[in-house]
């Protein structure tokens, strides 16, 4: 893993299970699928997304993740 580009990254990801990932190595912190299935209004979903995106690490996230970035969606 290289963090040489983290400061330029503007990506977020949603896993196949509906989990929001702010960084490839950031722990999952939001279950979007559950939010949608619970009947949340679009405005509520938008608010949650905006709040989480503002929490995106600016310089990546340090982790013990051992998988190559391409195996986790990079």
C-alpha positions, 0 to 999 in steps of 0.5 A: 500500500502506498499513501503517496496519493491519499492527500489527493483522493476524493473518492468514497466507495459503497461495498456490495453489502451497502457499506460506506467506505471513506477510504480503502483502509478506513473502517466501515462506519455507515450501513447505507443498505440498512438506512434505505431498508429502514425507510429513510427519506432521501433527505435523511440519506443525503444528510447522513452521506454529507456528514460522513463525507466530511469525516473523510480522512485527508491523508488516508487511514493507517490500518493493519490491512494486509490485502493489496489495494486492488483487492479491496477496490482500489 
